[in-house]
Amino acid sequence: MIDMFLNKGLLSEIHVRDERMAAILGDLCKKTGVKIRITNVLPDVYFFINEMDKNM
């Protein structure tokens, strides 16, 4: 994630699927001012998985 922040800049918000991932990213997000949103639906992740599945 740090490489992504350095290359693209800070995100305003990160969407995660559950409390566990929010806890993992919590300190980084707190220090950088990035918000965390817990959501059951992650369309970009599903799209990525489907595209990988098509190409295998």
N, C-alpha and C positions, 0 to 999 in steps of 0.2 A: 504494500500500500504506500509505503514511503516513496518508492520510485514513481508510482503513479502521481502522488502529490507533487513531487519535484518536476515531473514532465508536464503535467496538465494543470497544476494548481490545486488548491483545496476545493473540495466539494462543499456544498452547503448542507448536504444531508446524505446519510448512508442508510439504506434500507436493509434490514436483516430479518431473518425468519423467526428467531426466538431469543429468549432472555440470555441464553448461554453465549450466543455470538455477540449480543449487545455487551455483555460483561467483558468478553475478550477484547472488544474494540473500545470499551468505555474510557480507559485512561487516555488513549491516543486522541479520541474525539474530544474529550474534556480539555486537553491541553491545546488542541488546535481550533476549538470552537465549532467543530463539525457536529451537527445534530444527528442522533440515531433514531430511526423509526422502525418499530417492530411491525411486520406485516406478514400475512400468510401467503401473499401473492408476490412473486418476483418475476415479472414478465421478461426482463432482459436475460435472466438466468435460464428460464424455460426456453427462450428463443435460441440461446447459445447451445443448450443441450440438444435441442431438436436439429439444429444445423450440423452439429458434430455427428449425430446419429445418421443423418442423410449422407454424409461424406464417408462413412465407414463401410 
